[in-house]
């Protein structure tokens, strides 16, 4: 082979080399990234809850019936209580005798005060006679000015002593009258704090009197449950012994401070005048009016949105299912659940887990119990 022919063959080989890498790097159709088919699988299951109006007995709050007007009755003087004429639950009329103190010591104090008044009156009479005599002597220049001033001072002192004695007599007589405790109004004895024979001080509570002018149900709720309560929220109240008799009760007031031990706030619910509950009766209460369904959902199901709250409702059509966002109106929360007053109905299937990972219209799979 000549040198010229060898050179031509070498050039022909080199010209074919640039095409080799392209042919070698050409990928099969199923490996090309720009044209792969998206891999899809069955929709994931969702944890949901079927909204239902559960029995009212499963959502009750314990409470008691109390009077709007309650007074702690006490004696206004120190003494030994010899009688208490009423007990818990007794109904009394205005002016009725409730309890009595021993009057022997009080009567002795009154007698001593009266004797002190008599002695002060004698001293006053003597001082007045002495002053009159001294004034007469001074007019004839027999008594000196110093003697006259002394007689005047004795007179002023005797008058002050007599006034003090009379005041102490009035106090002793009042104290003797305080030995009888009477009812300031008609009502029911709701508590008793002392028994006959006890020595009680002035102002020490003896019993509690509750008026009949109005009754209210008293319940305790955690502070977290108060956020959704309106100013005049309505509750239903009933007794365990008669669950078929429910009466509406309106929120009247909430204690401003929480209990230091339980961190609960006390609520007072105004009962209607014809409510069949006696004072002191144990009752149950739930949020909502009589006969209204109370729908609740776990707090995890509520999705906060800029204009309120929403939940994911599952729409099932045959074997296909997807979720849709539904705005809801929420009320009070209690024991991990939130009262839903609008937006959902009994029978709706609501997602209660993983609500932050869903999108509007997203397909979902079978239902899983929470």
Secondary structure, 3 states (H helix, E strand, C coil): CCHHHHHHHHHHHHHHHHHHHHHHHCCCHHHCHHHCCCCCCCCCCEEEEECCCCCHHHCCEEEEEEECCEEEEECCCCEEEEEECCCCCCEECCCCEEEEECCHHHHHHHHHHHHHHHHHHHHHHHHHHHHHHHHHHHHCCCCCHHHHHHHHHHHHHHHHHHHHHHHHHHHHHHHHHCCEEECCCCEEEEEECCCCCCEECCCCEEEEEEECCCEEEEEEEEHHHHCCCCCCCEEEEEECCEEEEEEEEEEEEECCCCCCCCCEEEEEEEECCCCCCCCCCEEEEEECCCCCCCEEEEHHHCEEECCEEEEEEEEEECCEEEEEEEEEEEEEEECCEEEEEECCCCCCEEECCCHHHCCCCCECCCEEEC
